[in-house]
Amino acid sequence: MATKRYWTISEVAELFDVNTSLLRYWEKEFKALDPKKQGSGKRAYTSQDIEIIGVLHDLLKGKGYTIDGAKRQLKQALKERRQTEALRQRLEAIRAELLRLADDAERGS
């Protein structure tokens, strides 16, 4: 999946074994799912969109959540993902600073 930048609605529907109309319905119900629309109106799904669809598919089809329940769960999952990403960025900044300090110390000795 990492080789492509965008997928069509048909490709995504096939990936999850659902109808394209279901994907369009989920777009209306879940604000987080917002694929780009080309000038012709065709949807272009990113890997992030597909990740969200995977979570929705699991919640709605796999675990039997209602739309409202899935909205709450998705909101929580996205919040946790943002927190994890912020932590990752902070750790990368700390690592870069430590590497810089180690390099400075090595040059000084």
C-alpha positions as CSV (number, residue, x, y, z in Angstrom):
1,M,0.0,0.0,0.0
2,A,3.0,2.4,0.6
3,T,3.8,2.4,-3.2
4,K,0.8,4.5,-4.2
5,R,0.0,8.0,-3.0
6,Y,-3.8,8.0,-3.8
7,W,-6.4,5.3,-4.3
8,T,-9.8,5.4,-6.0
9,I,-13.0,4.8,-4.2
10,S,-13.3,1.5,-6.1
11,E,-9.9,0.3,-4.9
12,V,-10.6,1.2,-1.3
13,A,-14.1,-0.5,-1.4
14,E,-12.5,-3.6,-2.8
15,L,-9.7,-3.5,-0.2
16,F,-12.4,-3.6,2.6
17,D,-15.0,-5.7,0.7
18,V,-17.6,-3.0,1.0
19,N,-19.7,-1.0,-1.4
20,T,-18.6,2.4,-2.6
21,S,-21.9,3.8,-1.4
22,L,-21.0,2.7,2.2
23,L,-17.7,4.7,1.9
24,R,-19.6,7.8,0.7
25,Y,-22.0,7.4,3.7
26,W,-19.1,7.1,6.1
27,E,-17.7,10.3,4.7
28,K,-20.9,12.1,5.6
29,E,-21.0,10.6,9.1
30,F,-17.4,10.9,10.1
31,K,-15.7,14.3,9.7
32,A,-12.2,12.7,10.1
33,L,-12.8,10.8,6.8
34,D,-12.3,13.5,4.1
35,P,-10.7,12.2,0.9
36,K,-9.5,14.7,-1.6
37,K,-11.8,15.4,-4.5
38,Q,-10.3,15.9,-7.9
39,G,-11.7,18.4,-10.4
40,S,-13.9,15.8,-11.9
41,G,-15.4,15.0,-8.4
42,K,-13.5,11.7,-8.1
43,R,-12.3,10.8,-4.7
44,A,-8.6,10.3,-4.0
45,Y,-8.0,8.4,-0.8
46,T,-4.7,8.8,1.0
47,S,-3.0,6.2,3.3
48,Q,-4.4,8.2,6.2
49,D,-7.9,8.0,4.8
50,I,-7.4,4.2,4.4
51,E,-6.2,4.0,8.0
52,I,-9.3,5.7,9.3
53,I,-11.5,3.5,7.1
54,G,-9.7,0.5,8.6
55,V,-10.6,1.7,12.1
56,L,-14.2,2.4,11.1
57,H,-14.5,-1.0,9.4
58,D,-13.2,-2.7,12.6
59,L,-15.5,-0.8,14.9
60,L,-18.7,-1.0,12.7
61,K,-18.4,-4.3,11.0
62,G,-16.1,-6.2,13.3
63,K,-17.1,-5.0,16.8
64,G,-20.7,-4.0,16.0
65,Y,-20.5,-0.4,17.2
66,T,-23.3,2.0,16.3
67,I,-22.4,5.1,14.3
68,D,-22.5,7.2,17.5
69,G,-20.3,4.7,19.4
70,A,-17.9,4.6,16.5
71,K,-17.7,8.4,16.4
72,R,-16.7,8.4,20.1
73,Q,-14.1,5.7,19.6
74,L,-12.6,7.3,16.5
75,K,-12.4,10.6,18.2
76,Q,-10.5,9.0,21.1
77,A,-8.2,7.1,18.8
78,L,-7.4,10.2,16.8
79,K,-6.7,12.1,20.0
80,E,-4.3,9.4,21.2
81,R,-2.6,9.3,17.8
82,R,-2.0,13.1,18.0
83,Q,-0.6,12.7,21.5
84,T,1.7,9.9,20.3
85,E,2.9,11.9,17.3
86,A,3.6,15.0,19.6
87,L,5.6,12.7,21.9
88,R,7.5,11.2,19.0
89,Q,8.4,14.6,17.8
90,R,9.6,15.7,21.2
91,L,11.7,12.6,21.6
92,E,13.3,13.1,18.1
93,A,14.2,16.7,19.1
94,I,15.8,15.4,22.4
95,R,17.7,12.7,20.4
96,A,19.0,15.3,18.0
97,E,20.1,17.5,20.8
98,L,21.8,14.6,22.6
99,L,23.6,13.7,19.4
100,R,24.7,17.3,18.9
101,L,26.0,17.4,22.5
102,A,27.9,14.1,22.1
103,D,29.4,15.3,18.9
104,D,30.5,18.6,20.6
105,A,32.0,16.6,23.5
106,E,33.8,14.3,21.1
107,R,35.4,17.3,19.3
108,G,36.4,18.9,22.5
109,S,38.3,15.9,23.8
